[in-house]
Amino acid sequence: MTGFVLPMWAEISVAALVLAGAGLALLGSFGLLRLPTFFERVHAPAIIATLGCWCVMWGMVLFFSLRQGELAVFPLLIAVFIAITVPIPTIFLMRASLFRARQMGQDVPPSVSRVVPPGVKDS
């Protein structure tokens, strides 16, 4: 549509949501750089970048819904995909890192697995 102009309240709302999402993603990047250990660093981009994605998604839903005159749901697919796929690799990375740290004898929380090593009595 050429010549389409959003109302001022919508422009401000879309801009605020997109800028908030970008700011949250930037904050997650700073957390990735500043936090000292892997276990602390893995949370910043996973949690904050996902929240940033949701803010940008709501801005897109508002913009395209007003522009098309009907509810635009395609941005929801992007956000749902991000929300589903981000935690899975994060969990696998943390589990692999915990396993490696335990093998190296580092001070990490003990395993909560119910697998009992051979020769150890289960209580």
N, C-alpha and C positions, 0 to 999 in steps of 0.2 A: 504494500500500500504506500503510495507516494503521498506526501503531504499529511500523514497522520501525526498528530501531536498528542502526547500524553498530558493529562492534567498535572498541574504542578505538584499536588500531593503525591501522585503516583511516581513522578520523576524523583522526588525526594526519597520516597520509600524504597524504590528500586536501587537508587544510588547508595542509600544507607545500608541496605542488605548486602549488596555486592561489595562495598568497601569493608563492611564488618567481616564478611567471609574472607576477603583478601587479607585483612589484618590478622584474623585468627590463624590463617595458614602461615603468615609470616611469623607469628608468635610461636607456632609449632616448629618452624625452621630454626628460630633462635634457641628453643629448648633442645633441639637436636645437637646444636653446636655447644651449648653451655653446660649441659648436665654431665656429671663426671663418669658415670658407669653405664654400661650397655643397658642394664635393667631399668635405669631411670630414663635413658635416652629413647628407648623404644616406645614409651608412652606418649611423649610429646607430639610427634607427627601423627601417630595413629588416632589419638583422641581429638586433638585440636584441628587437624586437617579435615577430619570427618565432620566436625561441627562447622568449619568454614565452608565445606561443600554444601551442607544443608542451608546455610545462609544464602549462598549464591543461588542455590536451587529455588528458594522461595522468592528471591528477586526475579529469577527467570519466569517462574509461574505467574507472578503478578504482571510482569511486562507483557508476556505473550498472551495472557488471558485478556488483558485490556486491549491489546492491539488486535486480536482476532475476534473479540466479542464473545468468546466462549472459554470455558475452563481448559487451559492447556495442561495436560498431564504428562507429556513426554519428558519434562525435566525431572519428574518424580522417579522415572525409571533410572536415570543417571544416579540420583542420590541413593535410591534403594540398592542399586548395584554396588556403589561405594560402601554403604553401610554393611552390606553382607560380606563383601570380599576383603575389606581391610582387617577385621579382627582375626580372620583365619591365618594368614601368613604371620601376623604378629604373635599369635599363640604358638605357632610352630617354631618361629625364631627364638622365642623365649624358652620354650622347652628344650630345644637343641642347645642353647647357651647354658641353661641350668645343668643339663647332662654333662656338657663339656667342663663346666666349672667344677662339678662334683668329681669328675675323673681326674682333674688336676689338683684336687685337694683344697680348693678355695673355700672360704667361709660363706656358704649359701644355705638357705633353708633346706631342711631334710626333705626327702621324697615322701609324699603322702600315699604312694602306691601301696596296694595290699599285697604285692608280690613279695614273698618271703624268700630271701636267699637260702640256698641249700646249707644245712648244718645249723641254722638259726631257729630256735624254738619260737613259735607263734603264740602269743599270750592271749 
